[in-house]
Structures are given as structure tokens and as C-alpha cells.
Amino acid sequence: MDPSLPGGDAARRYFVRTYGCQMNEHDSERIAGLLEADGMERCESEDDADVIVLNTCCIRENADNRLYGHLGALTHLKRSRPGLQIAVAGCLAQKDRDAIQERAPHVDAVFGTHNVHRAAELLREAREQGPVTEILEELAEFPSALPARRDLAHSAWVAIQIGCDNSCAFCIVPAVRGREVNRRMGDILSEVEALGRDGVTEITLLGQNVNSYGRDLDAGQWRPRFAELLRELDAIEGLRRIRFTSPHPKDLRPETIAAMAECESVCEHLHFPLQSGSDRVLARMHRGYTAERYLDRLASARAAVDDLAVTTDIIVGFPGESDADFEETLRVVMEAGFDSAYTFVYSPRSGTEAAGMVDEFVPPQVIRERMDRLVEVVEGSALSRARARVGEVEEVLVEGASKKDPGVLTGRTRQNKLVHFRADPLPAAGTYGEARITEAAPHFLMGEWLRQTAAPRHRTRIPLAVSSS
């Protein structure tokens, strides 16, 4: 009997491919942890796997195309290896549901964003009973409470919130992630304390609207508690860096800015999604702020937090965006002076309000011209801010070897800027040290390694066994 097939002697091997955002990466770590707790072993290639899990995204149209194209390519692998199991998880699974197995009958299991905790069980059921689809409408178990298999031992994602109560006209997240549900603060603190005992020194708090955290935790009253959470986390021993993504500009409150300024471990980086600089477009997007209000809150953050780096998201070509609207976006981007920006061409998603504005879609050639102009402004600002750091000595957290050159290490500053450098001997991933910045580019810095300031503290975590009952 082939030991890779069910009933064989060798442990089954799994491979998880992640599409999309940090929340999907977080969920993939939990899926991997559950599979290892069920006795499987991780492998580095789909060709070597007995179980392939595709954890999907549906924020943009090309995500759908990528998934179905990839599922088509896996057809031949499935035919050649009948024991292979293929699972589709995540946001696209939540959205498309039964359509996935209709379009790709070779898929064994489909499960959505609310039942990640059932990954191993559903694969077992599919192996015994045939293909299975299970999509829950409400969150059954907070994924951060599940065992995890992290790629970086010194750094961890920590989900504090699932879902979203906003109604942005372009966004499908509320439809696939559900209403906003905030995790109890005590559970978050317990998880981070355990991570600290395992040697994790950097965490990133995750939420669809992370700075609204806590507004459903106090019965009968609306009380955001994000600033309070930051202060509680800052007091945890061994934690050196706290990051968070993504905050909503309308919910950036003075107490949150104060906590960012006063908490030693909260990093000097703010991801602050603009989306558009036109008040007319912002209103049609239902973003809840104007360009002036956005810039005022950005100015308040920069005034309070010394050496703050600011990144953003911008959509080009939202339905009905005029030349004048786009000029306003350029004006705001120039005034804001971002360290970098994720720029997106508007992508209609079925089920969103904006997808119905077909008569107002902006012609592709107009979008291309606008995107070229926007990128030029963003790159200029990013390069200017990067060059300002040349000659500075920065604290760098080592992440590992560069993919292009194993002799070059990569690390990140507290401002989340990528630094490439050489060192002899090579410091291990998770090491903190100082590097002098020698060169600058829009998307990275080059540095000279000076000295180590703190050795890695992490140890290997073994996922706990999970009951099948």
C-alpha cells in the first residue's frame, strides 16, 4: 500500500496556499496547526502533498480567476493521485459555496470563514463519505483560539476582531466575514502572554476595522477600547513591537493616538487607508470622512508620534470618478506625503453597491493614465522619505535571508521599512540589532549591520492535540 494514501503507515503531508490579506494568513496558520494536531506533516510543494488547502480571497475579481485557474491545473494531479484531497477555504468559499464543487468537482471539501476550526474534521469526513461543503453564517469559534503553525517563530498575527459593520460601497468583506465580532480582552492578553513565554517579541493585531475594537463588548453602551488594549499589551513582558492593521480613518480617536505615542512597544507606523481624496467619491463610497478630516487626523498622529511612517490604500477608477475627483486625490496624496501606498484599480464585486453602478464605470484607458500619474506621485514621496533615513542608525528585527541572495539578510525597522544588509556572522531570524542606512529606494533601504542588541528568544511550539469529538 502507498503510505501516502489513507490507511498507510506514513504521516499524511499537507500544503496550504494562501491568497489575499493578513487575516487569511492568520487563518492559514490555524488551518496548518489543526492539520498538524491531526497528525499531518507540512511539505513545501503541492506535488508532494496528500492534502492541498487553498485559503482564498475574493476582494478583487482576479482572485476568483486565479483560484479557478489553479483548481483547473490541479485536475491532472488529482487524476494521477486518487488519494489526494483538495480543500477550498476562506472568503471565496464563503461567497461561492456550492458553485465551487460545481465548477471543480474534484474538490473534496469547501469551508468558509466561520468554520476554520473544522478543517481537519471536514477533510476526515470527505475521506470517509465523499465531497463535503460546510458554510456557516456566524462565527463558531475565534480562530486565534486554535492551534497555530507560524512561519516566523519570533512574530505572530493576533486577531482581535472578525467581520465589519461598515458599508463601504466597494467592499465585499461584510458579506463574507459577517458582522463585527470583537474578542474578549482577557482572551487576547492571555494569548499574547503565552506567545511572549514562547519567545515571540513582535505581534500584529488584526481586524477589519481594528481601531473600533470593543464596541460590542459592553452591553448597552458604545465604548471603543482599542487604546486600552494597546496599553495592556504594552505592559506584557518580553514584547518589543506591537503593530496593527487596518484602522479606519473615521475611528482614529485621540486616545488611540495618545496610546501610540506613549506605549514603548507600539511601533511608529500607521497604515491609514485613504481610498480617495475626493469628498464626492468618499461620500459615494460611504467612508464616513472628508479629505480635510482625514488630513487633520493624520496631522494629529504625526504631531503626537515622533518619526511616524504612514502608508495607505488608494482606489483608482471608482464608478463615477471624474477628472476633477482624481485631481483631488492627487492633491491629498501630495499633501499627505505617504511612505508608501497600495494602489488598486477599482474591481467590481458582485453583491456590493458599487457593482451596480455599471453605467458609471470608468474606461480602462482612463484608469491606466490615472494610475500612472498616481504611482509617480506615490513613488516620489516614498523615495523622498526613504532618502531622509540615509545615515540614520535604525533598530532592525532580522527576518531571514533574501530570496534573491542568501548572502543578504532582510529585516524591518520599527517604521516597517524593509532593510537589506550583509553581516558576518549572519544573525539568526528574530535577532534585534542596529544598522546604519546607506542607500534608499522607494520600497526598501540598504544598510550596514553594526551590532546585535538582543538575541532570539523563541522556541518551537508544538500544536496541541485537538479532540475529534
C-alpha positions in Angstrom: 0.0 0.0 0.0 1.2 3.5 -0.8 2.0 5.1 2.6 0.9 8.5 1.4 -2.7 7.2 0.9 -5.3 6.9 3.7 -4.5 3.8 5.8 -0.8 3.9 5.0 1.9 4.0 7.6 3.5 7.4 6.9 2.0 10.6 8.2 -0.1 12.4 5.6 1.5 15.6 4.2 -0.3 18.9 3.7 0.3 22.1 1.8 -1.5 25.4 2.4 -1.6 28.1 -0.3 -2.8 31.5 0.9 -4.4 34.2 -1.2 -5.1 37.7 0.0 -4.8 39.6 3.2 -3.2 39.2 6.6 -6.4 37.8 8.1 -6.1 35.0 5.6 -2.5 34.4 6.6 -3.6 34.2 10.2 -6.4 31.7 9.3 -3.9 29.6 7.3 -1.6 29.4 10.3 -4.6 28.0 12.2 -5.5 25.6 9.5 -1.9 24.3 9.4 -1.9 24.0 13.2 -5.1 21.9 13.1 -3.8 19.6 10.4 -0.5 19.0 12.4 -2.6 18.4 15.5 -4.4 15.8 13.5 -1.1 14.0 12.7 -0.2 15.5 9.4 3.2 16.9 8.4 3.9 20.1 6.4 5.5 19.8 3.0 6.9 22.6 0.7 5.2 21.6 -2.6 1.7 20.7 -3.9 3.4 17.8 -5.8 4.4 16.2 -2.5 1.2 16.8 -0.6 -1.6 14.4 0.3 -3.8 17.3 1.3 -3.8 20.7 -0.5 -5.8 23.6 1.1 -6.4 26.8 -0.9 -7.3 29.6 1.5 -9.0 32.1 -0.7 -9.6 35.8 -1.1 -12.4 37.5 -3.0 -11.7 41.2 -2.6 -10.7 41.6 -6.2 -12.0 39.9 -9.4 -8.7 38.4 -10.4 -8.7 36.5 -7.1 -11.6 34.4 -8.5 -9.8 33.9 -11.8 -6.6 32.8 -10.0 -8.4 30.3 -7.9 -10.4 28.6 -10.6 -7.4 28.6 -12.9 -5.4 26.9 -10.2 -8.1 24.4 -9.5 -8.1 23.5 -13.2 -4.4 22.9 -13.1 -4.8 20.6 -10.1 -7.2 18.3 -12.1 -4.3 16.4 -13.6 -2.6 16.0 -10.2 -5.8 14.6 -8.7 -6.2 12.2 -11.6 -2.7 10.8 -11.2 -3.0 10.6 -7.4 -6.6 9.5 -6.4 -5.7 9.7 -2.7 -5.0 13.4 -2.9 -7.5 15.7 -1.1 -8.2 19.3 -2.2 -9.9 21.8 0.1 -11.0 25.3 -0.6 -11.4 27.6 2.4 -11.8 31.3 3.1 -13.7 34.2 1.6 -14.3 32.9 -1.9 -15.6 29.7 -0.4 -17.9 31.7 1.8 -19.2 33.6 -1.3 -19.3 30.9 -3.9 -20.3 28.0 -1.7 -21.8 25.1 -3.8 -20.6 26.7 -7.0 -17.0 25.7 -6.3 -17.7 22.0 -6.4 -20.0 22.5 -9.4 -17.1 24.2 -11.3 -14.4 21.9 -9.9 -15.9 18.5 -9.0 -12.5 17.2 -7.9 -12.6 19.5 -4.8 -13.1 17.3 -1.7 -14.0 19.9 0.9 -15.3 23.5 0.9 -15.5 25.5 4.2 -15.9 29.2 4.8 -14.5 31.9 7.1 -16.7 31.0 10.1 -15.7 27.3 10.5 -11.9 27.2 10.2 -11.9 25.2 13.4 -13.5 22.3 11.5 -10.7 22.0 8.8 -9.3 18.6 9.9 -12.7 17.1 10.7 -14.2 18.1 7.3 -11.2 16.5 5.5 -11.7 13.4 7.5 -15.5 13.4 6.7 -14.7 13.9 3.0 -12.2 11.0 3.0 -14.8 8.7 4.6 -18.1 9.9 3.0 -17.2 11.9 -0.2 -17.1 15.6 -1.0 -18.4 18.0 1.6 -19.4 21.6 1.7 -20.0 23.4 5.1 -20.6 27.1 5.2 -21.7 28.7 8.5 -23.4 32.1 8.6 -21.9 33.1 12.0 -18.6 32.7 13.7 -18.4 29.5 15.6 -15.0 29.8 17.3 -12.5 32.7 17.2 -9.6 31.4 15.1 -6.9 32.8 17.4 -8.0 30.3 20.0 -7.0 27.4 17.7 -3.5 25.8 17.5 -1.2 27.5 15.0 1.8 26.7 12.8 3.6 30.0 12.3 6.1 30.7 9.6 8.1 33.2 11.8 8.8 31.9 15.3 9.6 35.4 16.6 6.5 37.1 15.2 2.7 36.4 15.4 -0.6 37.5 14.0 -3.2 38.1 16.7 -6.8 38.5 15.5 -8.8 40.8 17.9 -11.8 41.2 15.7 -13.7 39.4 12.9 -16.1 40.9 10.4 -17.1 44.5 9.7 -20.1 46.7 10.4 -19.2 49.4 7.8 -21.0 49.6 4.5 -18.2 50.7 2.1 -19.8 50.6 -1.4 -16.9 48.8 -3.0 -16.2 46.2 -0.2 -17.4 42.6 0.0 -15.9 41.8 3.4 -19.1 42.2 5.4 -20.8 39.7 3.1 -18.0 37.0 3.6 -16.7 37.8 7.1 -20.0 38.8 8.7 -20.9 41.4 11.3 -18.1 42.8 13.5 -17.4 40.5 16.4 -14.7 41.6 18.9 -12.7 39.1 21.0 -12.7 39.5 24.8 -9.7 41.4 26.0 -8.8 38.8 28.6 -8.5 36.2 25.9 -6.3 38.4 23.7 -4.0 39.2 26.7 -3.8 35.5 27.6 -2.8 34.6 24.1 -0.1 37.3 23.8 1.3 36.4 27.2 1.6 32.8 26.1 3.3 34.0 22.9 5.7 36.0 24.9 6.6 33.0 27.0 7.4 31.2 23.8 9.7 34.0 22.8 7.6 35.9 20.4 8.7 39.5 20.5 6.5 41.1 17.8 2.8 40.9 17.3 0.4 42.4 14.7 -3.2 42.9 15.8 -5.7 42.1 13.1 -9.2 43.3 12.4 -11.2 44.6 9.5 -11.7 47.9 11.4 -9.2 47.3 14.1 -9.4 50.6 15.9 -13.2 50.2 16.5 -12.2 47.2 18.8 -14.5 46.7 21.8 -17.7 48.5 20.8 -19.8 45.3 21.1 -18.2 44.2 24.4 -20.0 46.5 26.8 -23.7 45.8 27.0 -25.9 48.9 26.5 -23.1 51.3 25.6 -20.7 52.1 22.7 -17.2 52.2 24.1 -14.1 51.7 21.8 -11.4 50.0 23.8 -8.6 49.9 21.3 -6.4 52.4 23.2 -6.9 50.4 26.4 -5.9 47.2 24.7 -2.7 48.8 23.4 -1.8 49.9 26.9 -2.5 46.5 28.4 -0.4 44.8 25.7 2.4 47.2 26.2 2.8 46.0 29.7 3.4 42.4 28.7 7.0 41.3 29.5 9.2 40.5 26.5 7.0 42.1 23.9 9.1 44.6 21.9 6.9 45.5 18.9 3.2 45.9 18.5 1.7 46.6 15.1 -1.9 46.7 14.0 -3.9 46.7 10.7 -6.1 48.0 9.4 -7.5 51.0 11.2 -10.4 53.1 9.7 -9.8 56.9 9.5 -13.2 57.7 10.9 -12.3 55.8 14.1 -8.8 57.2 14.8 -9.6 58.7 18.1 -7.3 61.0 20.3 -6.9 58.3 22.9 -5.6 55.9 20.3 -3.1 58.4 19.1 -2.0 59.1 22.7 -1.5 55.3 23.3 0.6 55.1 20.1 2.8 57.9 21.4 3.1 56.7 25.0 3.4 52.9 24.6 7.0 51.9 24.1 6.3 48.7 22.2 3.7 50.3 19.8 5.6 50.8 16.5 5.9 54.2 14.8 3.9 53.1 11.8 0.3 53.8 10.8 -1.5 52.2 7.9 -4.2 54.8 7.2 -6.4 53.9 4.2 -7.4 57.0 2.2 -9.2 55.3 -0.8 -9.9 58.6 -2.4 -9.1 62.3 -1.9 -12.4 63.5 -3.4 -15.2 64.3 -0.9 -17.8 63.4 -3.5 -16.2 60.0 -4.1 -15.7 59.4 -0.4 -19.4 60.1 0.2 -20.4 57.7 -2.5 -18.1 55.1 -1.0 -19.7 55.6 2.4 -16.3 56.1 4.0 -17.6 58.5 6.8 -14.9 61.2 6.5 -13.9 64.0 4.2 -10.4 64.7 2.8 -10.0 67.5 5.3 -10.9 65.4 8.2 -8.6 62.7 7.0 -5.6 65.1 6.8 -6.5 66.6 10.2 -6.3 63.2 11.9 -3.1 62.4 10.0 -1.6 65.6 11.2 -2.7 64.9 14.8 -1.0 61.4 14.6 2.2 62.9 13.2 2.3 65.6 15.8 2.0 63.1 18.6 4.1 60.2 17.4 7.7 61.1 16.7 9.1 59.7 13.4 5.8 58.2 12.3 5.7 56.4 9.0 2.4 56.4 7.2 1.2 54.0 4.5 -2.2 53.9 2.8 -4.6 52.3 0.3 -6.0 54.2 -2.8 -8.6 53.0 -5.3 -8.4 54.4 -8.8 -11.5 54.4 -11.1 -14.3 54.1 -8.6 -17.5 54.3 -10.6 -18.3 58.0 -11.5 -14.8 59.2 -10.6 -14.3 62.3 -12.7 -11.1 64.0 -13.8 -11.7 66.6 -11.0 -12.2 63.9 -8.4 -8.9 62.3 -9.4 -7.1 65.7 -9.2 -8.4 66.0 -5.7 -6.9 62.6 -4.9 -3.5 63.6 -6.3 -3.7 66.8 -4.2 -4.4 64.9 -1.0 -1.7 62.3 -1.7 0.9 65.0 -2.3 -0.1 66.8 0.9 -0.1 63.6 2.9 3.4 62.6 1.8 3.0 58.9 2.3 5.9 56.5 2.9 4.2 54.0 0.6 0.8 53.3 -0.9 -1.1 50.2 -2.1 -2.8 51.4 -5.3 -5.7 49.5 -6.8 -7.8 49.7 -9.9 -11.4 49.5 -8.9 -12.7 45.9 -9.2 -16.5 45.3 -9.2 -17.6 42.6 -6.7 -21.0 41.1 -7.1 -23.2 41.9 -4.2 -21.7 45.3 -3.4 -23.4 48.6 -4.1 -20.7 49.9 -6.4 -21.0 46.8 -8.7 -24.4 48.1 -9.7 -23.1 51.4 -10.9 -22.3 49.9 -14.3 -23.3 53.0 -16.3 -20.7 55.0 -14.4 -17.7 52.6 -14.8 -14.6 54.5 -15.8 -13.0 53.4 -19.1 -9.9 51.2 -18.7 -7.6 53.5 -20.6 -8.6 56.5 -18.4 -7.9 54.3 -15.3 -4.4 53.4 -16.7 -3.5 57.0 -17.3 -4.6 58.0 -13.8 -2.8 55.1 -12.2 0.4 56.0 -13.9 0.2 59.6 -12.6 -0.7 58.4 -9.1 2.1 55.9 -8.9 4.6 58.6 -10.0 3.5 60.8 -7.1 3.5 58.0 -4.6 6.9 56.8 -5.6 8.3 60.3 -5.4 7.1 60.7 -1.9 8.3 57.2 -0.9 11.7 57.9 -2.2 12.0 61.2 -0.6 11.1 59.8 2.8 13.4 56.8 2.3 16.3 59.1 1.4 15.8 61.1 4.6 16.8 58.0 6.6 20.2 57.6 4.9 22.9 58.0 7.6 20.5 57.1 10.4 21.1 54.2 12.7 17.9 52.1 12.9 16.7 49.2 15.1 16.2 46.2 12.8 14.4 43.0 13.5 16.1 40.3 11.4 13.6 38.3 9.3 15.9 36.0 7.4 17.8 35.6 4.1 16.8 37.5 1.0 15.1 35.3 -1.6 17.3 36.7 -4.3 20.6 36.4 -2.5 21.1 34.1 0.5 24.2 36.2 1.5 21.9 39.2 2.1 19.7 39.4 5.1 16.4 41.3 5.4 14.9 43.0 8.4 12.4 45.6 9.3 12.6 48.8 11.2 10.0 50.0 13.7 8.5 52.1 10.9 8.0 48.8 9.0 10.6 49.7 6.4 12.4 46.8 4.7 16.2 46.8 5.1 18.7 44.7 3.2 22.2 44.2 4.7 25.2 41.9 4.9 26.7 40.6 8.2 29.4 38.3 9.3 28.5 36.1 11.1 24.9 36.1 10.0 22.4 36.9 12.8 19.5 34.5 13.1 15.9 35.4 12.4 14.4 37.0 15.4 17.6 38.9 16.3 17.4 42.6 17.1 20.3 44.8 16.1 21.4 48.2 14.8 22.1 49.0 11.2 23.2 52.3 9.6 21.2 53.1 6.5 23.5 53.6 3.5 21.1 53.7 0.4 17.5 54.3 -0.2 14.9 53.2 -2.8 11.1 53.7 -2.8 10.4 50.2 -1.4 13.5 49.3 0.6 16.6 50.5 2.3 20.2 49.2 2.2 22.1 49.1 5.5 25.4 48.3 7.2 25.0 45.9 10.1 26.6 47.4 13.3 25.8 45.2 16.2 23.3 42.8 17.8 21.3 44.2 20.6 19.1 41.2 21.5 19.2 37.5 20.6 16.2 35.5 19.5 14.1 34.3 22.4 11.7 31.9 20.6 11.4 28.2 20.9 9.4 25.7 18.7 5.7 25.5 19.5 4.1 22.1 19.0 0.3 22.3 18.3 -1.8 20.7 20.9 -3.9 17.7 20.0 -7.4 18.5 19.1 -10.3 16.2 20.0 -12.3 14.9 17.1 -15.4 14.7 19.2 
